[in-house]
Amino acid sequence: MKKILIALCCLLFSTAVFAETGYITSTASANKEISPDTVEISIAVVTYDNKSMQKATLENKELSDKLYTAMQSMINPNNGDYVKTTDFSAQPIYTYSSNKRNFDKYEVSNRIIVHTKSIDKAGDIIDKAILLGATNIDNLNFTLSSYEKECDALLTSATQKTRARADILAKAAGTTVTGVKSISANCSTSSVTPRIMYNMMAKSAVADSEAAGSTPISTGLVRLYVNVNANYFVK
């Protein structure tokens, strides 16, 4: 009797495994365009002196301190905004002539990032920075603070599509989906390339007034892309 039960269990087990050896592959994608709600502005102050590294450094410190204080006053830390230094360098600059290196000047560079959710203030921040002595606005990076939440929603939608398509394929083939074999997915964003719609160096010569206005910034849209590839067992 025991031998019969053991043989029956083995038969049932092998039948189940055999029934789920087949599978269907289904893929789906989803995308969404969203207005960014956060901007990071990279601002640099670069100073030079032909004779003294110390003078170039002191001048840079004076300008950078004023810039840092002004940027802090234009953001809202309670909303997650911040200003931070990302790079500082002090170095001699050389020129080359007839394979000979010649000292030219000392260069000091201090770079900060202004991170703020007040996107509407981006133009004002740029104008203020230039008026206070900023020499470079290197980059504007627009992002979504809700990136993870939006990606999760798109992933859910795309995954549901893969299951619905697998069911359609299985029914057409006379089989039934019984479970998940594997799922892989990814979520990414397209880059947003904003345009600074004014000559910033020319703008620095304009008085900071309502008549002058702020530098207009076109933020564009952030596009989220999701792809899901799923394999479903069928029998």
C-alpha positions in Angstrom: 0.0 0.0 0.0 2.8 2.4 0.9 4.6 1.7 -2.4 1.4 2.6 -4.3 1.0 5.9 -2.5 4.6 6.8 -3.1 4.3 6.0 -6.8 1.0 8.1 -7.0 2.7 11.1 -5.4 5.6 10.9 -7.7 3.2 10.7 -10.7 1.3 13.8 -9.6 4.4 15.8 -9.0 6.0 15.0 -12.4 2.7 15.8 -14.1 2.6 19.3 -12.5 6.1 20.1 -13.5 5.5 18.9 -17.1 2.3 21.0 -17.3 4.3 24.2 -16.5 7.3 23.8 -18.8 5.6 25.9 -21.5 5.6 29.7 -21.2 4.6 32.8 -23.1 6.7 36.0 -23.4 4.8 39.3 -23.3 6.2 42.8 -23.4 4.7 46.2 -22.8 5.8 49.8 -22.4 4.3 53.0 -21.1 5.4 56.7 -21.0 4.2 59.9 -19.6 5.1 63.6 -19.9 5.2 65.6 -16.7 6.2 69.2 -15.9 9.3 69.2 -13.7 9.0 70.6 -10.2 12.6 70.9 -9.2 15.6 72.7 -10.7 19.3 72.6 -10.0 21.3 75.6 -11.2 25.1 75.3 -11.4 26.8 78.6 -10.8 30.5 79.4 -10.8 32.6 82.3 -9.7 36.1 82.4 -11.4 38.7 85.0 -10.4 42.2 85.7 -11.7 45.4 87.5 -10.6 48.6 87.8 -12.6 50.8 87.9 -9.5 49.2 86.5 -6.4 47.2 83.3 -5.7 46.2 84.9 -2.4 44.6 87.9 -4.1 42.7 85.8 -6.5 41.5 83.6 -3.6 40.4 86.6 -1.5 38.5 88.2 -4.3 36.8 84.9 -5.1 35.9 84.4 -1.4 34.4 87.9 -1.2 32.2 87.3 -4.3 31.3 83.7 -3.4 30.2 84.7 0.1 27.9 87.4 -1.2 26.5 85.0 -3.9 26.0 82.2 -1.3 24.1 84.5 1.1 21.9 85.9 -1.7 21.1 82.4 -3.0 20.1 81.2 0.4 17.7 84.1 0.8 15.9 83.2 -2.5 15.1 79.6 -1.6 12.9 77.8 0.9 14.8 75.2 3.0 11.5 74.1 4.6 10.6 72.8 1.1 13.8 70.8 0.7 15.7 73.6 -1.1 19.4 74.0 -0.5 22.6 75.6 -1.7 25.9 73.7 -1.6 29.4 74.0 -2.8 30.3 71.3 -5.4 33.8 72.3 -6.5 36.6 74.6 -5.5 40.0 74.9 -7.3 43.0 77.2 -7.2 45.7 76.7 -9.7 48.3 78.5 -11.9 47.5 78.8 -15.6 50.3 78.3 -18.1 50.6 79.1 -21.8 52.9 77.2 -24.2 55.1 78.7 -26.9 57.9 77.0 -28.8 57.5 73.9 -26.5 58.1 76.1 -23.5 55.7 76.5 -20.6 55.1 80.1 -19.5 53.3 81.2 -16.4 50.2 83.3 -17.3 48.1 83.9 -14.2 46.5 82.3 -11.1 42.9 81.1 -11.4 40.5 80.4 -8.5 37.1 78.8 -9.2 34.3 78.2 -6.7 31.1 76.4 -7.9 27.8 76.0 -6.1 24.5 74.3 -6.8 21.2 75.9 -6.1 18.5 73.2 -5.7 15.0 74.5 -5.5 11.4 73.6 -6.1 10.6 77.2 -6.9 11.1 76.8 -10.6 9.4 80.1 -11.3 12.4 81.8 -9.6 15.0 80.2 -11.9 15.4 83.4 -14.0 15.6 85.6 -11.0 18.3 83.4 -9.4 20.4 83.5 -12.6 20.1 87.3 -12.9 21.0 87.8 -9.3 23.9 85.5 -9.5 25.3 87.3 -12.5 24.8 90.7 -10.9 26.8 89.6 -7.9 29.7 88.4 -10.0 29.0 84.9 -11.1 31.0 84.2 -14.3 29.4 80.9 -15.4 25.9 79.4 -15.4 27.0 75.9 -16.5 23.9 73.9 -16.3 20.2 73.8 -15.5 18.9 70.4 -14.5 15.1 70.0 -14.2 13.8 66.9 -12.4 10.8 65.4 -10.7 10.6 65.0 -6.9 7.9 62.4 -7.5 10.1 60.3 -9.8 9.8 57.0 -7.8 6.0 57.4 -7.4 5.4 58.1 -11.1 7.7 55.2 -12.2 5.9 52.8 -9.9 2.5 53.8 -11.4 3.8 53.3 -14.9 5.4 50.0 -14.0 2.1 48.8 -12.6 0.3 49.8 -15.7 2.8 48.1 -18.1 2.9 44.9 -16.0 -0.9 44.6 -16.2 -0.6 45.0 -19.9 1.8 42.2 -20.2 -0.5 39.9 -18.2 -3.5 40.9 -20.4 -1.6 40.2 -23.6 -0.3 36.9 -22.2 -3.9 35.9 -21.5 -4.9 36.8 -25.1 -2.1 34.8 -26.5 -2.7 31.8 -24.3 -6.4 31.8 -25.2 -5.6 32.0 -28.9 -3.2 29.1 -28.5 -5.7 27.0 -26.5 -3.8 27.2 -23.2 -4.1 29.0 -19.9 -1.7 31.3 -17.9 -0.9 29.6 -14.6 1.8 31.8 -13.1 4.9 34.1 -13.5 8.2 32.6 -14.7 10.1 35.9 -14.7 9.7 39.6 -15.0 12.3 42.3 -15.8 11.6 46.1 -16.0 13.2 49.5 -16.2 12.2 53.1 -15.8 14.1 56.0 -17.2 13.7 59.7 -18.0 14.5 61.7 -21.1 16.8 64.6 -20.6 15.3 68.1 -20.4 17.4 70.7 -22.1 16.2 74.1 -21.0 17.0 77.3 -22.9 18.3 80.4 -21.3 16.5 82.8 -23.6 18.8 85.8 -23.1 22.4 86.7 -23.4 23.4 86.3 -19.7 26.7 88.2 -20.0 24.9 91.1 -21.5 22.2 90.8 -18.9 24.8 91.4 -16.1 25.1 95.0 -17.3 21.4 95.7 -16.8 20.2 97.1 -13.5 18.2 94.8 -11.3 14.8 96.3 -11.7 11.3 95.3 -12.6 11.7 97.0 -16.0 14.6 94.7 -16.8 12.6 91.6 -15.8 14.2 88.2 -15.2 15.8 85.9 -17.7 13.0 83.7 -19.2 13.6 80.0 -18.8 11.8 77.3 -20.9 11.6 74.2 -18.7 10.0 71.8 -21.1 8.7 68.5 -20.0 10.2 65.4 -18.4 9.2 62.2 -20.2 9.2 58.9 -18.2 9.7 55.7 -20.1 8.9 52.2 -18.7 9.5 48.8 -20.3 8.4 45.5 -18.9 9.3 42.0 -20.2 7.5 39.1 -18.6 7.4 35.3 -19.1 4.3 33.5 -17.9 3.8 29.8 -17.4 1.0 28.2 -19.4 -0.6 24.8 -19.5 
